[in-house]
Amino acid sequence: MKKLLSIAFAALLITACGGSNSQAGPASDQARTEQNGQKQEKTIHLTKAEFLQKVYNYETSPGTWKYEGDKPCIIDFYASWCGPCKMIAPILEELAAEYEGQIYIYKINTEEERELATAFGIQSIPTLLFVPVDGQPQMARGAMPKETLVEAIKTVLLPASK
């Protein structure tokens, strides 16, 4: 009986600890985005000071749009309590990983950065601002499916890579 329990216990240990790489996809994505037990997000949260430096300094050049970045970006104006914002957050993380090195995806919490939300006339969330390196930004309101976001990236932010 003891021998049978020992064998069963050993088999349980082997199946629990071994062969955990049998899945590709979400498990490998999770391993890639986790470090030291903490999730490493690909989207970048901005404060007002960072926004002024990395995106647009509306205090020194009001009324004249001049993008400060070196790559196109999407700016997600969101709130932590917003259901649709929570729905698109993982999609934006996926897109940040898929387009890494090509675009930035910034996030601005409208509850913490009220001045930025006011400066851009944010009245509903989520609101996404698509900012090409050259040209004027384009705004979209509401949660969108990934396919729509990809199309916007291809047409507004990266038109040469079609």
Backbone bond lengths (Angstrom), bond angles and torsions (degrees), N, CA, C in turn:
res aa  C-N    CA-C-N  psi(-1)  N-CA   C-N-CA  omega(-1)  CA-C   N-CA-C  phi
1 M - - - 1.453 - - 1.534 110.81 -
2 K 1.374 114.79 -43.87 1.450 118.78 178.68 1.527 110.43 -61.79
3 K 1.327 115.76 -39.46 1.460 120.22 -179.17 1.532 110.41 -64.28
4 L 1.314 117.22 -41.63 1.462 122.42 178.73 1.526 110.96 -63.11
5 L 1.336 118.10 -42.76 1.458 121.86 177.34 1.528 111.43 -65.17
6 S 1.335 116.41 -39.51 1.466 120.15 178.62 1.521 110.89 -63.59
7 I 1.325 117.17 -41.95 1.463 121.41 179.03 1.522 110.18 -65.77
8 A 1.313 116.71 -43.62 1.460 120.62 179.21 1.528 110.55 -62.65
9 F 1.325 116.57 -42.20 1.463 121.14 179.08 1.532 110.58 -64.38
10 A 1.324 117.38 -43.42 1.468 121.54 178.47 1.525 110.84 -62.87
11 A 1.325 117.35 -41.61 1.469 120.93 178.50 1.525 110.78 -63.74
12 L 1.325 115.88 -39.99 1.462 120.76 178.10 1.529 110.37 -62.89
13 L 1.318 117.31 -43.27 1.466 120.97 178.42 1.525 111.64 -63.12
14 I 1.312 116.64 -42.71 1.465 120.63 -178.76 1.521 110.66 -63.69
15 T 1.326 117.73 -44.49 1.464 119.88 -179.04 1.523 111.43 -72.39
16 A 1.322 117.87 -30.93 1.460 120.24 -179.79 1.525 111.68 -75.24
17 C 1.313 117.86 -35.58 1.467 121.12 -175.07 1.517 113.65 -99.76
18 G 1.293 118.16 -28.33 1.464 120.07 -174.96 1.496 112.49 -96.98
19 G 1.324 114.57 157.23 1.469 120.76 172.66 1.496 114.63 66.50
20 S 1.316 118.37 27.10 1.460 118.43 -178.48 1.514 112.92 -76.74
21 N 1.327 118.90 -5.93 1.462 121.27 178.15 1.513 112.49 -94.55
22 S 1.303 118.00 22.45 1.458 120.12 -178.96 1.524 112.53 -72.33
23 Q 1.332 117.36 -15.78 1.456 120.16 179.91 1.519 110.06 -106.88
24 A 1.302 115.85 138.47 1.456 120.64 169.66 1.511 106.25 -106.97
25 G 1.274 117.71 172.41 1.457 119.90 176.98 1.504 111.32 96.24
26 P 1.357 118.21 -122.89 1.446 120.24 -173.49 1.526 113.48 -56.60
27 A 1.332 117.47 -37.75 1.459 118.77 -179.98 1.523 110.30 -65.86
28 S 1.332 117.38 -41.50 1.459 119.11 179.38 1.529 110.54 -71.07
29 D 1.332 117.84 -34.55 1.456 120.95 175.17 1.516 110.23 -63.01
30 Q 1.331 115.32 -42.03 1.454 119.67 -179.75 1.520 109.83 -63.50
31 A 1.320 117.64 -43.09 1.455 120.90 179.41 1.520 110.31 -63.59
32 R 1.318 117.18 -36.92 1.457 121.38 -179.08 1.518 111.59 -68.85
33 T 1.334 117.80 -34.56 1.451 119.94 -175.79 1.521 112.91 -95.98
34 E 1.317 118.58 1.12 1.451 120.62 177.43 1.512 109.73 -111.41
35 Q 1.315 114.95 137.88 1.442 120.82 178.06 1.518 107.13 -142.94
36 N 1.313 115.92 128.13 1.461 121.39 -177.75 1.527 111.68 53.93
37 G 1.315 116.75 37.14 1.459 121.66 177.03 1.512 114.42 78.36
38 Q 1.329 118.39 1.86 1.457 120.77 -179.82 1.520 109.72 -115.15
39 K 1.315 115.67 138.35 1.457 120.74 179.61 1.525 109.44 -71.64
40 Q 1.319 116.49 130.78 1.453 122.51 177.57 1.526 107.99 -100.77
41 E 1.315 116.38 106.70 1.455 120.23 -177.98 1.521 110.42 -78.94
42 K 1.318 115.38 148.14 1.456 122.13 178.46 1.526 110.95 -92.42
43 T 1.327 117.04 -21.84 1.457 119.00 175.34 1.524 108.20 -77.11
44 I 1.329 116.28 157.45 1.460 121.37 -174.35 1.525 108.99 -119.08
45 H 1.320 116.42 120.11 1.469 121.41 177.76 1.524 108.79 -82.13
46 L 1.327 116.07 131.24 1.457 121.12 -177.63 1.518 112.31 -114.40
47 T 1.318 115.10 142.18 1.456 122.36 167.62 1.526 107.01 -94.68
48 K 1.320 116.88 174.56 1.464 120.01 178.41 1.529 110.75 -60.14
49 A 1.317 117.34 -45.09 1.470 121.00 -179.06 1.527 111.08 -60.30
50 E 1.318 117.28 -42.38 1.473 120.98 178.50 1.523 110.93 -67.74
51 F 1.333 116.34 -38.27 1.456 120.89 177.97 1.530 110.41 -60.88
52 L 1.315 116.55 -46.21 1.464 120.80 -179.75 1.527 111.22 -61.08
53 Q 1.315 117.03 -33.84 1.458 121.30 -178.51 1.531 112.69 -82.66
54 K 1.333 117.50 -40.99 1.465 121.28 -171.51 1.522 114.63 -96.79
55 V 1.331 117.44 -23.09 1.463 119.63 -173.56 1.533 111.49 -117.12
56 Y 1.320 117.25 -69.35 1.455 120.11 -173.03 1.522 109.00 -156.77
57 N 1.321 116.19 123.51 1.454 120.06 177.85 1.526 108.58 -94.49
58 Y 1.323 115.04 88.37 1.463 120.59 -177.79 1.526 111.67 -74.83
59 E 1.324 117.61 -10.39 1.465 119.69 178.12 1.536 111.05 -79.37
60 T 1.324 117.55 -38.07 1.465 120.24 -179.89 1.526 112.55 -88.93
61 S 1.331 117.96 -25.72 1.470 120.60 177.32 1.522 111.00 -131.84
62 P 1.336 117.43 67.32 1.462 118.71 179.01 1.525 110.69 -67.88
63 G 1.308 115.52 137.03 1.456 120.82 177.78 1.521 114.76 84.28
64 T 1.327 118.34 -11.80 1.457 121.50 178.88 1.516 108.58 -119.66
65 W 1.324 116.58 109.27 1.461 120.76 -177.98 1.522 110.20 -73.00
66 K 1.320 116.70 123.97 1.454 122.10 173.72 1.523 107.41 -140.31
67 Y 1.325 115.50 106.37 1.461 120.95 -179.65 1.518 109.19 -70.82
68 E 1.330 116.41 132.21 1.464 122.49 -177.07 1.529 113.03 -92.75
69 G 1.331 118.22 -7.35 1.456 121.24 -174.01 1.516 114.12 -85.26
70 D 1.328 114.90 167.03 1.465 121.24 178.55 1.526 112.39 -102.67
71 K 1.329 117.09 -8.40 1.469 122.91 176.49 1.517 107.64 -135.91
72 P 1.335 117.58 153.73 1.470 119.38 175.76 1.525 110.44 -60.08
73 C 1.314 115.98 161.19 1.466 118.61 179.93 1.521 111.88 -146.05
74 I 1.311 113.22 161.64 1.459 122.43 168.76 1.519 105.00 -116.98
75 I 1.323 116.14 133.48 1.456 120.56 176.11 1.517 107.44 -113.33
76 D 1.312 115.61 120.99 1.463 122.90 179.70 1.520 108.62 -99.65
77 F 1.329 116.79 108.44 1.459 121.84 172.96 1.527 106.39 -87.23
78 Y 1.323 116.75 117.86 1.466 120.87 -172.37 1.524 110.88 -142.01
79 A 1.324 115.82 174.83 1.467 122.90 170.79 1.524 107.56 -137.34
80 S 1.306 116.15 147.93 1.466 120.56 -175.82 1.531 112.63 -65.65
81 W 1.321 118.64 -24.91 1.465 122.08 -178.70 1.534 113.19 -88.28
82 C 1.316 117.86 -6.33 1.469 123.04 -172.38 1.532 111.71 -81.54
83 G 1.319 116.69 118.86 1.466 122.05 179.91 1.526 113.64 -59.65
84 P 1.349 118.68 -53.02 1.467 119.56 178.51 1.536 112.54 -60.67
85 C 1.334 116.89 -32.62 1.478 120.07 177.06 1.529 109.96 -63.99
86 K 1.321 115.53 -40.53 1.466 119.92 178.42 1.528 110.94 -67.22
87 M 1.325 116.72 -30.69 1.464 120.57 179.77 1.530 111.84 -69.37
88 I 1.326 117.37 -38.60 1.466 118.40 -177.22 1.535 112.96 -89.05
89 A 1.317 117.86 -13.63 1.474 120.67 -178.44 1.530 112.57 -55.03
90 P 1.349 119.90 -48.12 1.466 118.19 179.03 1.531 112.97 -67.16
91 I 1.313 116.85 -29.35 1.474 120.14 177.22 1.526 109.23 -66.78
92 L 1.321 116.64 -42.29 1.460 120.17 178.60 1.528 111.23 -65.47
93 E 1.332 116.79 -35.94 1.471 120.15 175.44 1.532 110.49 -62.78
94 E 1.334 116.46 -43.55 1.471 120.78 177.72 1.524 110.69 -60.70
95 L 1.327 116.15 -45.83 1.461 120.30 -179.14 1.525 111.23 -65.48
96 A 1.329 117.33 -36.87 1.463 120.45 177.59 1.523 110.32 -62.28
97 A 1.315 116.85 -37.74 1.468 120.67 178.10 1.532 110.37 -72.92
98 E 1.334 117.25 -43.50 1.466 121.31 -178.01 1.528 112.66 -66.63
99 Y 1.321 117.30 -34.75 1.459 121.47 -177.95 1.532 111.84 -107.40
100 E 1.322 116.11 22.36 1.462 120.62 179.60 1.532 109.56 -57.47
101 G 1.329 115.41 134.24 1.456 120.15 -178.02 1.523 113.69 88.13
102 Q 1.353 116.41 -13.72 1.467 120.35 -179.34 1.522 112.41 -108.37
103 I 1.333 116.15 -38.11 1.465 121.22 179.33 1.524 109.15 -140.36
104 Y 1.325 114.74 162.75 1.466 121.75 170.54 1.525 107.15 -105.81
105 I 1.315 115.71 147.01 1.463 119.47 169.57 1.524 106.29 -122.63
106 Y 1.335 113.71 111.29 1.455 121.84 -178.36 1.523 109.51 -100.04
107 K 1.318 115.87 151.35 1.459 122.07 176.40 1.522 108.40 -126.46
108 I 1.328 115.29 133.83 1.458 121.13 177.28 1.522 108.18 -125.63
109 N 1.320 115.78 118.36 1.457 121.90 178.07 1.527 107.66 -78.64
110 T 1.317 116.91 112.54 1.460 121.40 -175.36 1.528 112.51 -67.45
111 E 1.322 117.54 -21.59 1.471 120.64 177.72 1.528 110.31 -74.94
112 E 1.329 116.95 -33.26 1.460 121.42 -178.79 1.519 112.15 -90.99
113 E 1.321 117.25 -28.50 1.468 122.49 -176.79 1.526 109.61 -119.79
114 R 1.326 114.80 62.39 1.471 121.10 -176.76 1.533 112.63 -61.35
115 E 1.317 116.65 -35.68 1.472 119.52 -179.57 1.525 110.99 -63.18
116 L 1.328 117.79 -41.21 1.463 120.77 177.73 1.526 110.72 -64.66
117 A 1.325 116.07 -42.82 1.464 119.95 179.24 1.529 110.36 -61.09
118 T 1.319 116.82 -41.77 1.458 121.24 178.70 1.522 111.13 -67.29
119 A 1.329 116.91 -42.37 1.469 121.12 -178.80 1.527 111.87 -59.96
120 F 1.335 116.50 -30.86 1.461 120.03 -179.19 1.529 112.50 -102.34
121 G 1.311 117.05 8.44 1.461 120.86 176.39 1.523 113.15 63.70
122 I 1.313 117.26 34.48 1.464 121.19 -179.23 1.520 108.50 -72.09
123 Q 1.328 116.42 114.71 1.454 121.64 -179.75 1.518 112.21 -115.18
124 S 1.326 116.53 -18.38 1.465 120.11 176.14 1.522 107.85 -138.73
125 I 1.315 114.42 150.62 1.463 119.44 -179.92 1.517 108.96 -128.72
126 P 1.295 118.11 149.97 1.451 125.56 -1.86 1.528 111.10 -73.33
127 T 1.320 114.39 148.35 1.457 122.13 169.86 1.516 106.24 -124.75
128 L 1.311 115.70 130.74 1.461 121.26 -179.69 1.517 109.09 -111.98
129 L 1.321 115.16 134.94 1.447 121.50 176.47 1.523 107.41 -112.86
130 F 1.332 116.76 118.63 1.457 123.31 179.62 1.530 106.84 -95.90
131 V 1.328 116.09 116.84 1.458 120.81 -173.12 1.527 110.20 -118.41
132 P 1.353 117.08 106.35 1.467 119.26 174.59 1.537 109.59 -75.51
133 V 1.312 117.21 162.16 1.465 119.88 177.97 1.522 109.73 -62.54
134 D 1.321 116.60 -44.89 1.467 121.81 176.52 1.517 108.36 -114.45
135 G 1.297 116.97 140.49 1.457 119.78 178.64 1.517 111.69 105.34
136 Q 1.302 114.00 -180.00 1.455 121.54 -176.08 1.528 111.37 -89.39
137 P 1.322 116.54 147.07 1.471 119.87 176.51 1.527 110.74 -71.75
138 Q 1.324 115.05 156.35 1.462 121.39 177.04 1.520 108.56 -123.71
139 M 1.313 116.13 137.52 1.458 121.83 -175.95 1.520 111.10 -106.76
140 A 1.322 115.82 141.83 1.464 121.91 174.73 1.526 107.75 -133.88
141 R 1.321 115.67 138.41 1.463 120.60 -178.94 1.521 110.24 -110.50
142 G 1.317 114.69 142.77 1.453 120.92 175.75 1.516 112.84 95.82
143 A 1.331 114.25 162.53 1.464 120.94 178.23 1.523 108.80 -74.04
144 M 1.315 115.48 136.06 1.460 120.92 -179.56 1.520 109.31 -123.32
145 P 1.322 117.04 150.96 1.470 118.97 175.73 1.525 110.41 -70.02
146 K 1.313 115.86 160.44 1.461 121.51 -177.76 1.526 111.72 -56.19
147 E 1.328 117.29 -41.00 1.461 120.82 -177.94 1.526 111.55 -59.19
148 T 1.323 117.06 -40.03 1.462 121.85 179.14 1.524 110.62 -67.20
149 L 1.331 116.10 -40.76 1.457 120.26 178.33 1.533 111.04 -65.17
150 V 1.325 116.68 -41.40 1.473 120.87 178.05 1.526 109.70 -61.79
151 E 1.317 117.43 -43.41 1.462 121.33 179.12 1.530 110.52 -62.25
152 A 1.323 117.23 -41.20 1.470 120.78 177.66 1.525 110.86 -64.88
153 I 1.310 117.44 -39.85 1.467 120.87 177.44 1.528 109.49 -61.40
154 K 1.325 115.98 -45.31 1.475 119.98 -177.80 1.528 112.47 -68.40
155 T 1.320 118.42 -36.79 1.455 119.77 -175.24 1.527 113.64 -90.77
156 V 1.329 117.67 -35.47 1.462 120.61 -175.98 1.530 111.99 -96.35
157 L 1.311 116.88 -43.33 1.471 119.91 -172.30 1.527 114.26 -95.39
158 L 1.309 116.81 -38.23 1.479 120.91 -176.39 1.522 111.07 -128.55
159 P 1.328 119.07 55.14 1.470 120.06 -174.82 1.534 114.07 -62.53
160 A 1.316 118.92 -27.42 1.468 121.36 -178.89 1.534 112.24 -74.01
161 S 1.335 117.43 -17.65 1.468 119.92 -177.02 1.521 113.25 -94.60
162 K 1.331 118.41 16.94 1.477 121.47 179.74 1.495 111.40 -62.22
